[in-house]
Amino acid sequence: MIETGSRYSEFRAVMIRGHCEVIEDAALVESIIRDVAAKQAGRAASPSAATTSAPKRVALKIVPEKIASWDHTKLGGRY
């Protein structure tokens, strides 16, 4: 679950339920880090501290079974 907002009228969130696979292979983790960085930057990513620390990291692959989201900012003060 990821959420934001400090007051009820500002709460927004998404919750994903499913199965999670832990990926520990350092080369695959580094590849995933590069792919995510490239998507965020809109181009091929250069090596970063995150890729050099891939052997100390894991990646989580979530296969969603149920997704829920909410956005209280759309309620317009009516609860």
PDB file with one MODEL, atoms N, CA, C and O in Angstrom:
MODEL        1
ATOM      1  N   MET A   1       0.836  -1.164   0.000  1.00  0.00           N
ATOM      2  CA  MET A   1       0.000   0.000   0.000  1.00  0.00           C
ATOM      3  C   MET A   1       0.888   1.236   0.000  1.00  0.00           C
ATOM      4  O   MET A   1       1.890   1.306   0.711  1.00  0.00           O
ATOM      5  N   ILE A   2       0.496   2.200  -0.811  1.00  0.00           N
ATOM      6  CA  ILE A   2       1.168   3.492  -0.855  1.00  0.00           C
ATOM      7  C   ILE A   2       0.081   4.539  -0.663  1.00  0.00           C
ATOM      8  O   ILE A   2      -0.959   4.498  -1.319  1.00  0.00           O
ATOM      9  N   GLU A   3       0.335   5.479   0.245  1.00  0.00           N
ATOM     10  CA  GLU A   3      -0.675   6.508   0.491  1.00  0.00           C
ATOM     11  C   GLU A   3      -0.016   7.857   0.696  1.00  0.00           C
ATOM     12  O   GLU A   3       1.174   7.955   0.998  1.00  0.00           O
ATOM     13  N   THR A   4      -0.822   8.895   0.525  1.00  0.00           N
ATOM     14  CA  THR A   4      -0.360  10.263   0.750  1.00  0.00           C
ATOM     15  C   THR A   4      -1.517  11.067   1.330  1.00  0.00           C
ATOM     16  O   THR A   4      -2.683  10.689   1.206  1.00  0.00           O
ATOM     17  N   GLY A   5      -1.172  12.175   1.962  1.00  0.00           N
ATOM     18  CA  GLY A   5      -2.172  13.048   2.575  1.00  0.00           C
ATOM     19  C   GLY A   5      -2.001  13.078   4.081  1.00  0.00           C
ATOM     20  O   GLY A   5      -1.652  12.076   4.703  1.00  0.00           O
ATOM     21  N   SER A   6      -2.253  14.241   4.653  1.00  0.00           N
ATOM     22  CA  SER A   6      -2.122  14.357   6.101  1.00  0.00           C
ATOM     23  C   SER A   6      -3.470  14.549   6.777  1.00  0.00           C
ATOM     24  O   SER A   6      -3.572  14.414   7.997  1.00  0.00           O
ATOM     25  N   ARG A   7      -4.500  14.860   6.011  1.00  0.00           N
ATOM     26  CA  ARG A   7      -5.856  14.989   6.555  1.00  0.00           C
ATOM     27  C   ARG A   7      -6.791  14.075   5.765  1.00  0.00           C
ATOM     28  O   ARG A   7      -6.500  13.710   4.627  1.00  0.00           O
ATOM     29  N   TYR A   8      -7.903  13.716   6.372  1.00  0.00           N
ATOM     30  CA  TYR A   8      -8.865  12.808   5.735  1.00  0.00           C
ATOM     31  C   TYR A   8      -9.245  13.291   4.339  1.00  0.00           C
ATOM     32  O   TYR A   8      -9.338  12.487   3.412  1.00  0.00           O
ATOM     33  N   SER A   9      -9.460  14.570   4.184  1.00  0.00           N
ATOM     34  CA  SER A   9      -9.899  15.116   2.900  1.00  0.00           C
ATOM     35  C   SER A   9      -8.803  15.080   1.833  1.00  0.00           C
ATOM     36  O   SER A   9      -9.080  15.344   0.663  1.00  0.00           O
ATOM     37  N   GLU A  10      -7.567  14.757   2.217  1.00  0.00           N
ATOM     38  CA  GLU A  10      -6.440  14.720   1.286  1.00  0.00           C
ATOM     39  C   GLU A  10      -5.961  13.300   0.972  1.00  0.00           C
ATOM     40  O   GLU A  10      -5.101  13.121   0.110  1.00  0.00           O
ATOM     41  N   PHE A  11      -6.505  12.287   1.659  1.00  0.00           N
ATOM     42  CA  PHE A  11      -5.989  10.933   1.508  1.00  0.00           C
ATOM     43  C   PHE A  11      -6.188  10.402   0.091  1.00  0.00           C
ATOM     44  O   PHE A  11      -7.276  10.484  -0.477  1.00  0.00           O
ATOM     45  N   ARG A  12      -5.104   9.856  -0.461  1.00  0.00           N
ATOM     46  CA  ARG A  12      -5.117   9.144  -1.732  1.00  0.00           C
ATOM     47  C   ARG A  12      -4.226   7.930  -1.552  1.00  0.00           C
ATOM     48  O   ARG A  12      -3.188   8.003  -0.894  1.00  0.00           O
ATOM     49  N   ALA A  13      -4.635   6.808  -2.140  1.00  0.00           N
ATOM     50  CA  ALA A  13      -3.833   5.600  -1.945  1.00  0.00           C
ATOM     51  C   ALA A  13      -4.144   4.557  -3.003  1.00  0.00           C
ATOM     52  O   ALA A  13      -5.165   4.614  -3.689  1.00  0.00           O
ATOM     53  N   VAL A  14      -3.231   3.604  -3.112  1.00  0.00           N
ATOM     54  CA  VAL A  14      -3.443   2.398  -3.896  1.00  0.00           C
ATOM     55  C   VAL A  14      -2.932   1.221  -3.065  1.00  0.00           C
ATOM     56  O   VAL A  14      -1.883   1.302  -2.426  1.00  0.00           O
ATOM     57  N   MET A  15      -3.693   0.129  -3.088  1.00  0.00           N
ATOM     58  CA  MET A  15      -3.320  -1.073  -2.353  1.00  0.00           C
ATOM     59  C   MET A  15      -3.357  -2.245  -3.327  1.00  0.00           C
ATOM     60  O   MET A  15      -4.358  -2.464  -4.009  1.00  0.00           O
ATOM     61  N   ILE A  16      -2.269  -2.991  -3.386  1.00  0.00           N
ATOM     62  CA  ILE A  16      -2.169  -4.141  -4.269  1.00  0.00           C
ATOM     63  C   ILE A  16      -1.994  -5.386  -3.414  1.00  0.00           C
ATOM     64  O   ILE A  16      -1.095  -5.464  -2.576  1.00  0.00           O
ATOM     65  N   ARG A  17      -2.875  -6.361  -3.644  1.00  0.00           N
ATOM     66  CA  ARG A  17      -2.756  -7.651  -2.944  1.00  0.00           C
ATOM     67  C   ARG A  17      -2.410  -8.711  -3.971  1.00  0.00           C
ATOM     68  O   ARG A  17      -2.972  -8.731  -5.066  1.00  0.00           O
ATOM     69  N   GLY A  18      -1.491  -9.586  -3.621  1.00  0.00           N
ATOM     70  CA  GLY A  18      -1.102 -10.642  -4.539  1.00  0.00           C
ATOM     71  C   GLY A  18       0.058 -11.434  -3.993  1.00  0.00           C
ATOM     72  O   GLY A  18       0.344 -11.413  -2.795  1.00  0.00           O
ATOM     73  N   HIS A  19       0.718 -12.131  -4.890  1.00  0.00           N
ATOM     74  CA  HIS A  19       1.875 -12.918  -4.518  1.00  0.00           C
ATOM     75  C   HIS A  19       3.145 -12.157  -4.874  1.00  0.00           C
ATOM     76  O   HIS A  19       3.207 -11.450  -5.880  1.00  0.00           O
ATOM     77  N   CYS A  20       4.143 -12.318  -4.036  1.00  0.00           N
ATOM     78  CA  CYS A  20       5.394 -11.588  -4.206  1.00  0.00           C
ATOM     79  C   CYS A  20       6.541 -12.584  -4.356  1.00  0.00           C
ATOM     80  O   CYS A  20       6.684 -13.525  -3.575  1.00  0.00           O
ATOM     81  N   GLU A  21       7.352 -12.344  -5.385  1.00  0.00           N
ATOM     82  CA  GLU A  21       8.555 -13.132  -5.595  1.00  0.00           C
ATOM     83  C   GLU A  21       9.757 -12.257  -5.238  1.00  0.00           C
ATOM     84  O   GLU A  21       9.874 -11.134  -5.728  1.00  0.00           O
ATOM     85  N   VAL A  22      10.643 -12.764  -4.391  1.00  0.00           N
ATOM     86  CA  VAL A  22      11.857 -12.040  -4.023  1.00  0.00           C
ATOM     87  C   VAL A  22      12.955 -12.457  -4.996  1.00  0.00           C
ATOM     88  O   VAL A  22      13.295 -13.636  -5.093  1.00  0.00           O
ATOM     89  N   ILE A  23      13.507 -11.478  -5.717  1.00  0.00           N
ATOM     90  CA  ILE A  23      14.575 -11.736  -6.681  1.00  0.00           C
ATOM     91  C   ILE A  23      15.893 -11.322  -6.038  1.00  0.00           C
ATOM     92  O   ILE A  23      16.093 -10.154  -5.703  1.00  0.00           O
ATOM     93  N   GLU A  24      16.784 -12.287  -5.872  1.00  0.00           N
ATOM     94  CA  GLU A  24      18.050 -12.037  -5.182  1.00  0.00           C
ATOM     95  C   GLU A  24      19.260 -12.064  -6.108  1.00  0.00           C
ATOM     96  O   GLU A  24      20.343 -11.645  -5.701  1.00  0.00           O
ATOM     97  N   ASP A  25      19.109 -12.544  -7.340  1.00  0.00           N
ATOM     98  CA  ASP A  25      20.224 -12.617  -8.288  1.00  0.00           C
ATOM     99  C   ASP A  25      20.735 -11.210  -8.578  1.00  0.00           C
ATOM    100  O   ASP A  25      19.996 -10.378  -9.104  1.00  0.00           O
ATOM    101  N   ALA A  26      21.998 -10.937  -8.238  1.00  0.00           N
ATOM    102  CA  ALA A  26      22.563  -9.582  -8.343  1.00  0.00           C
ATOM    103  C   ALA A  26      22.516  -9.033  -9.767  1.00  0.00           C
ATOM    104  O   ALA A  26      22.225  -7.853  -9.959  1.00  0.00           O
ATOM    105  N   ALA A  27      22.795  -9.861 -10.758  1.00  0.00           N
ATOM    106  CA  ALA A  27      22.773  -9.390 -12.154  1.00  0.00           C
ATOM    107  C   ALA A  27      21.359  -9.008 -12.572  1.00  0.00           C
ATOM    108  O   ALA A  27      21.166  -8.003 -13.256  1.00  0.00           O
ATOM    109  N   LEU A  28      20.378  -9.794 -12.172  1.00  0.00           N
ATOM    110  CA  LEU A  28      18.992  -9.492 -12.510  1.00  0.00           C
ATOM    111  C   LEU A  28      18.511  -8.249 -11.764  1.00  0.00           C
ATOM    112  O   LEU A  28      17.799  -7.419 -12.330  1.00  0.00           O
ATOM    113  N   VAL A  29      18.897  -8.121 -10.502  1.00  0.00           N
ATOM    114  CA  VAL A  29      18.540  -6.931  -9.721  1.00  0.00           C
ATOM    115  C   VAL A  29      19.134  -5.689 -10.372  1.00  0.00           C
ATOM    116  O   VAL A  29      18.457  -4.667 -10.478  1.00  0.00           O
ATOM    117  N   GLU A  30      20.386  -5.761 -10.808  1.00  0.00           N
ATOM    118  CA  GLU A  30      21.020  -4.624 -11.472  1.00  0.00           C
ATOM    119  C   GLU A  30      20.288  -4.272 -12.760  1.00  0.00           C
ATOM    120  O   GLU A  30      20.094  -3.094 -13.060  1.00  0.00           O
ATOM    121  N   SER A  31      19.884  -5.274 -13.516  1.00  0.00           N
ATOM    122  CA  SER A  31      19.136  -5.040 -14.754  1.00  0.00           C
ATOM    123  C   SER A  31      17.796  -4.357 -14.473  1.00  0.00           C
ATOM    124  O   SER A  31      17.389  -3.452 -15.201  1.00  0.00           O
ATOM    125  N   ILE A  32      17.130  -4.788 -13.433  1.00  0.00           N
ATOM    126  CA  ILE A  32      15.844  -4.186 -13.045  1.00  0.00           C
ATOM    127  C   ILE A  32      16.047  -2.734 -12.625  1.00  0.00           C
ATOM    128  O   ILE A  32      15.266  -1.862 -13.005  1.00  0.00           O
ATOM    129  N   ILE A  33      17.081  -2.475 -11.851  1.00  0.00           N
ATOM    130  CA  ILE A  33      17.379  -1.102 -11.421  1.00  0.00           C
ATOM    131  C   ILE A  33      17.622  -0.214 -12.639  1.00  0.00           C
ATOM    132  O   ILE A  33      17.116   0.906 -12.699  1.00  0.00           O
ATOM    133  N   ARG A  34      18.389  -0.704 -13.604  1.00  0.00           N
ATOM    134  CA  ARG A  34      18.662   0.070 -14.826  1.00  0.00           C
ATOM    135  C   ARG A  34      17.378   0.335 -15.614  1.00  0.00           C
ATOM    136  O   ARG A  34      17.166   1.444 -16.105  1.00  0.00           O
ATOM    137  N   ASP A  35      16.521  -0.686 -15.733  1.00  0.00           N
ATOM    138  CA  ASP A  35      15.265  -0.525 -16.471  1.00  0.00           C
ATOM    139  C   ASP A  35      14.357   0.515 -15.822  1.00  0.00           C
ATOM    140  O   ASP A  35      13.766   1.349 -16.509  1.00  0.00           O
ATOM    141  N   VAL A  36      14.251   0.461 -14.508  1.00  0.00           N
ATOM    142  CA  VAL A  36      13.410   1.427 -13.785  1.00  0.00           C
ATOM    143  C   VAL A  36      13.977   2.836 -13.923  1.00  0.00           C
ATOM    144  O   VAL A  36      13.234   3.790 -14.153  1.00  0.00           O
ATOM    145  N   ALA A  37      15.293   2.963 -13.781  1.00  0.00           N
ATOM    146  CA  ALA A  37      15.931   4.276 -13.914  1.00  0.00           C
ATOM    147  C   ALA A  37      15.730   4.832 -15.320  1.00  0.00           C
ATOM    148  O   ALA A  37      15.493   6.028 -15.484  1.00  0.00           O
ATOM    149  N   ALA A  38      15.822   3.972 -16.337  1.00  0.00           N
ATOM    150  CA  ALA A  38      15.632   4.421 -17.717  1.00  0.00           C
ATOM    151  C   ALA A  38      14.204   4.893 -17.947  1.00  0.00           C
ATOM    152  O   ALA A  38      13.986   5.898 -18.623  1.00  0.00           O
ATOM    153  N   LYS A  39      13.239   4.185 -17.396  1.00  0.00           N
ATOM    154  CA  LYS A  39      11.839   4.605 -17.534  1.00  0.00           C
ATOM    155  C   LYS A  39      11.611   5.948 -16.860  1.00  0.00           C
ATOM    156  O   LYS A  39      10.905   6.803 -17.396  1.00  0.00           O
ATOM    157  N   GLN A  40      12.201   6.135 -15.694  1.00  0.00           N
ATOM    158  CA  GLN A  40      12.028   7.395 -14.971  1.00  0.00           C
ATOM    159  C   GLN A  40      12.720   8.546 -15.675  1.00  0.00           C
ATOM    160  O   GLN A  40      12.233   9.676 -15.639  1.00  0.00           O
ATOM    161  N   ALA A  41      13.853   8.274 -16.317  1.00  0.00           N
ATOM    162  CA  ALA A  41      14.622   9.326 -16.977  1.00  0.00           C
ATOM    163  C   ALA A  41      14.187   9.517 -18.428  1.00  0.00           C
ATOM    164  O   ALA A  41      14.485  10.547 -19.032  1.00  0.00           O
ATOM    165  N   GLY A  42      13.485   8.532 -18.991  1.00  0.00           N
ATOM    166  CA  GLY A  42      13.053   8.616 -20.370  1.00  0.00           C
ATOM    167  C   GLY A  42      14.148   8.275 -21.368  1.00  0.00           C
ATOM    168  O   GLY A  42      14.024   8.589 -22.552  1.00  0.00           O
ATOM    169  N   ARG A  43      15.214   7.639 -20.910  1.00  0.00           N
ATOM    170  CA  ARG A  43      16.326   7.267 -21.784  1.00  0.00           C
ATOM    171  C   ARG A  43      17.156   6.193 -21.089  1.00  0.00           C
ATOM    172  O   ARG A  43      16.859   5.799 -19.961  1.00  0.00           O
ATOM    173  N   ALA A  44      18.178   5.733 -21.759  1.00  0.00           N
ATOM    174  CA  ALA A  44      19.076   4.748 -21.144  1.00  0.00           C
ATOM    175  C   ALA A  44      19.758   5.377 -19.940  1.00  0.00           C
ATOM    176  O   ALA A  44      20.253   6.501 -20.013  1.00  0.00           O
ATOM    177  N   ALA A  45      19.779   4.667 -18.864  1.00  0.00           N
ATOM    178  CA  ALA A  45      20.343   5.204 -17.618  1.00  0.00           C
ATOM    179  C   ALA A  45      21.824   4.892 -17.516  1.00  0.00           C
ATOM    180  O   ALA A  45      22.284   3.838 -17.954  1.00  0.00           O
ATOM    181  N   SER A  46      22.550   5.807 -16.942  1.00  0.00           N
ATOM    182  CA  SER A  46      23.965   5.576 -16.683  1.00  0.00           C
ATOM    183  C   SER A  46      24.114   4.881 -15.342  1.00  0.00           C
ATOM    184  O   SER A  46      23.192   4.924 -14.527  1.00  0.00           O
ATOM    185  N   PRO A  47      25.244   4.244 -15.091  1.00  0.00           N
ATOM    186  CA  PRO A  47      25.443   3.571 -13.799  1.00  0.00           C
ATOM    187  C   PRO A  47      25.277   4.548 -12.630  1.00  0.00           C
ATOM    188  O   PRO A  47      25.683   5.707 -12.708  1.00  0.00           O
ATOM    189  N   SER A  48      24.693   4.069 -11.586  1.00  0.00           N
ATOM    190  CA  SER A  48      24.485   4.906 -10.408  1.00  0.00           C
ATOM    191  C   SER A  48      24.882   4.126  -9.165  1.00  0.00           C
ATOM    192  O   SER A  48      25.269   2.960  -9.236  1.00  0.00           O
ATOM    193  N   ALA A  49      24.778   4.790  -8.041  1.00  0.00           N
ATOM    194  CA  ALA A  49      25.079   4.123  -6.766  1.00  0.00           C
ATOM    195  C   ALA A  49      24.155   2.927  -6.567  1.00  0.00           C
ATOM    196  O   ALA A  49      24.559   1.920  -5.985  1.00  0.00           O
ATOM    197  N   ALA A  50      22.911   3.032  -7.050  1.00  0.00           N
ATOM    198  CA  ALA A  50      21.966   1.927  -6.883  1.00  0.00           C
ATOM    199  C   ALA A  50      22.423   0.687  -7.646  1.00  0.00           C
ATOM    200  O   ALA A  50      22.324  -0.427  -7.132  1.00  0.00           O
ATOM    201  N   THR A  51      22.924   0.871  -8.869  1.00  0.00           N
ATOM    202  CA  THR A  51      23.361  -0.307  -9.632  1.00  0.00           C
ATOM    203  C   THR A  51      24.629  -0.918  -9.055  1.00  0.00           C
ATOM    204  O   THR A  51      24.795  -2.137  -9.085  1.00  0.00           O
ATOM    205  N   THR A  52      25.517  -0.096  -8.536  1.00  0.00           N
ATOM    206  CA  THR A  52      26.750  -0.646  -7.960  1.00  0.00           C
ATOM    207  C   THR A  52      26.484  -1.372  -6.644  1.00  0.00           C
ATOM    208  O   THR A  52      27.284  -2.204  -6.216  1.00  0.00           O
ATOM    209  N   SER A  53      25.374  -1.061  -6.014  1.00  0.00           N
ATOM    210  CA  SER A  53      25.044  -1.756  -4.763  1.00  0.00           C
ATOM    211  C   SER A  53      24.047  -2.894  -4.989  1.00  0.00           C
ATOM    212  O   SER A  53      23.483  -3.416  -4.027  1.00  0.00           O
ATOM    213  N   ALA A  54      23.824  -3.285  -6.242  1.00  0.00           N
ATOM    214  CA  ALA A  54      22.880  -4.361  -6.567  1.00  0.00           C
ATOM    215  C   ALA A  54      23.152  -5.654  -5.790  1.00  0.00           C
ATOM    216  O   ALA A  54      22.195  -6.318  -5.390  1.00  0.00           O
ATOM    217  N   PRO A  55      24.404  -6.037  -5.560  1.00  0.00           N
ATOM    218  CA  PRO A  55      24.628  -7.276  -4.799  1.00  0.00           C
ATOM    219  C   PRO A  55      24.063  -7.236  -3.375  1.00  0.00           C
ATOM    220  O   PRO A  55      23.828  -8.281  -2.768  1.00  0.00           O
ATOM    221  N   LYS A  56      23.848  -6.039  -2.850  1.00  0.00           N
ATOM    222  CA  LYS A  56      23.296  -5.915  -1.488  1.00  0.00           C
ATOM    223  C   LYS A  56      21.785  -5.700  -1.508  1.00  0.00           C
ATOM    224  O   LYS A  56      21.170  -5.552  -0.452  1.00  0.00           O
ATOM    225  N   ARG A  57      21.174  -5.682  -2.703  1.00  0.00           N
ATOM    226  CA  ARG A  57      19.748  -5.378  -2.838  1.00  0.00           C
ATOM    227  C   ARG A  57      18.973  -6.600  -3.328  1.00  0.00           C
ATOM    228  O   ARG A  57      19.551  -7.578  -3.802  1.00  0.00           O
ATOM    229  N   VAL A  58      17.655  -6.516  -3.201  1.00  0.00           N
ATOM    230  CA  VAL A  58      16.743  -7.491  -3.793  1.00  0.00           C
ATOM    231  C   VAL A  58      15.674  -6.713  -4.561  1.00  0.00           C
ATOM    232  O   VAL A  58      15.480  -5.518  -4.339  1.00  0.00           O
ATOM    233  N   ALA A  59      14.995  -7.400  -5.454  1.00  0.00           N
ATOM    234  CA  ALA A  59      13.856  -6.812  -6.163  1.00  0.00           C
ATOM    235  C   ALA A  59      12.626  -7.625  -5.788  1.00  0.00           C
ATOM    236  O   ALA A  59      12.716  -8.830  -5.552  1.00  0.00           O
ATOM    237  N   LEU A  60      11.488  -6.966  -5.736  1.00  0.00           N
ATOM    238  CA  LEU A  60      10.239  -7.639  -5.424  1.00  0.00           C
ATOM    239  C   LEU A  60       9.342  -7.605  -6.654  1.00  0.00           C
ATOM    240  O   LEU A  60       9.015  -6.534  -7.163  1.00  0.00           O
ATOM    241  N   LYS A  61       8.948  -8.778  -7.126  1.00  0.00           N
ATOM    242  CA  LYS A  61       8.040  -8.887  -8.270  1.00  0.00           C
ATOM    243  C   LYS A  61       6.677  -9.277  -7.716  1.00  0.00           C
ATOM    244  O   LYS A  61       6.495 -10.375  -7.189  1.00  0.00           O
ATOM    245  N   ILE A  62       5.728  -8.364  -7.844  1.00  0.00           N
ATOM    246  CA  ILE A  62       4.395  -8.596  -7.296  1.00  0.00           C
ATOM    247  C   ILE A  62       3.443  -8.946  -8.425  1.00  0.00           C
ATOM    248  O   ILE A  62       3.303  -8.194  -9.389  1.00  0.00           O
ATOM    249  N   VAL A  63       2.787 -10.098  -8.298  1.00  0.00           N
ATOM    250  CA  VAL A  63       1.756 -10.501  -9.237  1.00  0.00           C
ATOM    251  C   VAL A  63       0.423 -10.153  -8.572  1.00  0.00           C
ATOM    252  O   VAL A  63      -0.006 -10.834  -7.640  1.00  0.00           O
ATOM    253  N   PRO A  64      -0.237  -9.080  -9.061  1.00  0.00           N
ATOM    254  CA  PRO A  64      -1.446  -8.609  -8.376  1.00  0.00           C
ATOM    255  C   PRO A  64      -2.629  -9.558  -8.554  1.00  0.00           C
ATOM    256  O   PRO A  64      -2.828 -10.144  -9.618  1.00  0.00           O
ATOM    257  N   GLU A  65      -3.397  -9.688  -7.490  1.00  0.00           N
ATOM    258  CA  GLU A  65      -4.642 -10.443  -7.524  1.00  0.00           C
ATOM    259  C   GLU A  65      -5.839  -9.523  -7.284  1.00  0.00           C
ATOM    260  O   GLU A  65      -6.940  -9.771  -7.775  1.00  0.00           O
ATOM    261  N   LYS A  66      -5.601  -8.463  -6.520  1.00  0.00           N
ATOM    262  CA  LYS A  66      -6.666  -7.504  -6.230  1.00  0.00           C
ATOM    263  C   LYS A  66      -6.036  -6.126  -6.054  1.00  0.00           C
ATOM    264  O   LYS A  66      -5.034  -5.980  -5.355  1.00  0.00           O
ATOM    265  N   ILE A  67      -6.628  -5.120  -6.691  1.00  0.00           N
ATOM    266  CA  ILE A  67      -6.123  -3.749  -6.598  1.00  0.00           C
ATOM    267  C   ILE A  67      -7.272  -2.845  -6.154  1.00  0.00           C
ATOM    268  O   ILE A  67      -8.377  -2.919  -6.692  1.00  0.00           O
ATOM    269  N   ALA A  68      -6.999  -1.996  -5.173  1.00  0.00           N
ATOM    270  CA  ALA A  68      -7.979  -1.015  -4.708  1.00  0.00           C
ATOM    271  C   ALA A  68      -7.292   0.340  -4.621  1.00  0.00           C
ATOM    272  O   ALA A  68      -6.117   0.430  -4.266  1.00  0.00           O
ATOM    273  N   SER A  69      -8.031   1.389  -4.944  1.00  0.00           N
ATOM    274  CA  SER A  69      -7.481   2.735  -4.812  1.00  0.00           C
ATOM    275  C   SER A  69      -8.580   3.666  -4.339  1.00  0.00           C
ATOM    276  O   SER A  69      -9.769   3.383  -4.485  1.00  0.00           O
ATOM    277  N   TRP A  70      -8.152   4.787  -3.765  1.00  0.00           N
ATOM    278  CA  TRP A  70      -9.115   5.794  -3.332  1.00  0.00           C
ATOM    279  C   TRP A  70      -8.481   7.166  -3.379  1.00  0.00           C
ATOM    280  O   TRP A  70      -7.263   7.317  -3.283  1.00  0.00           O
ATOM    281  N   ASP A  71      -9.343   8.168  -3.531  1.00  0.00           N
ATOM    282  CA  ASP A  71      -8.894   9.552  -3.647  1.00  0.00           C
ATOM    283  C   ASP A  71      -9.928  10.447  -2.968  1.00  0.00           C
ATOM    284  O   ASP A  71     -10.932  10.814  -3.578  1.00  0.00           O
ATOM    285  N   HIS A  72      -9.685  10.796  -1.715  1.00  0.00           N
ATOM    286  CA  HIS A  72     -10.627  11.623  -0.956  1.00  0.00           C
ATOM    287  C   HIS A  72     -10.685  13.060  -1.452  1.00  0.00           C
ATOM    288  O   HIS A  72     -11.618  13.793  -1.122  1.00  0.00           O
ATOM    289  N   THR A  73      -9.681  13.477  -2.254  1.00  0.00           N
ATOM    290  CA  THR A  73      -9.730  14.851  -2.768  1.00  0.00           C
ATOM    291  C   THR A  73     -10.884  15.035  -3.741  1.00  0.00           C
ATOM    292  O   THR A  73     -11.281  16.166  -4.017  1.00  0.00           O
ATOM    293  N   LYS A  74     -11.431  13.938  -4.266  1.00  0.00           N
ATOM    294  CA  LYS A  74     -12.559  14.010  -5.197  1.00  0.00           C
ATOM    295  C   LYS A  74     -13.910  14.103  -4.480  1.00  0.00           C
ATOM    296  O   LYS A  74     -14.940  14.291  -5.127  1.00  0.00           O
ATOM    297  N   LEU A  75     -13.910  13.973  -3.157  1.00  0.00           N
ATOM    298  CA  LEU A  75     -15.164  13.976  -2.410  1.00  0.00           C
ATOM    299  C   LEU A  75     -15.730  15.389  -2.227  1.00  0.00           C
ATOM    300  O   LEU A  75     -16.912  15.550  -1.924  1.00  0.00           O
ATOM    301  N   GLY A  76     -14.907  16.389  -2.407  1.00  0.00           N
ATOM    302  CA  GLY A  76     -15.377  17.772  -2.294  1.00  0.00           C
ATOM    303  C   GLY A  76     -15.946  18.114  -0.928  1.00  0.00           C
ATOM    304  O   GLY A  76     -16.892  18.897  -0.836  1.00  0.00           O
ATOM    305  N   GLY A  77     -15.391  17.546   0.134  1.00  0.00           N
ATOM    306  CA  GLY A  77     -15.848  17.856   1.491  1.00  0.00           C
ATOM    307  C   GLY A  77     -17.091  17.098   1.906  1.00  0.00           C
ATOM    308  O   GLY A  77     -17.593  17.321   3.008  1.00  0.00           O
ATOM    309  N   ARG A  78     -17.611  16.204   1.066  1.00  0.00           N
ATOM    310  CA  ARG A  78     -18.801  15.395   1.409  1.00  0.00           C
ATOM    311  C   ARG A  78     -18.347  13.991   1.764  1.00  0.00           C
ATOM    312  O   ARG A  78     -17.821  13.266   0.920  1.00  0.00           O
ATOM    313  N   TYR A  79     -18.555  13.609   3.029  1.00  0.00           N
ATOM    314  CA  TYR A  79     -18.098  12.290   3.467  1.00  0.00           C
ATOM    315  C   TYR A  79     -19.282  11.458   3.879  1.00  0.00           C
ATOM    316  O   TYR A  79     -19.117  10.307   4.283  1.00  0.00           O
TER     317      TYR A  79
ENDMDL
END
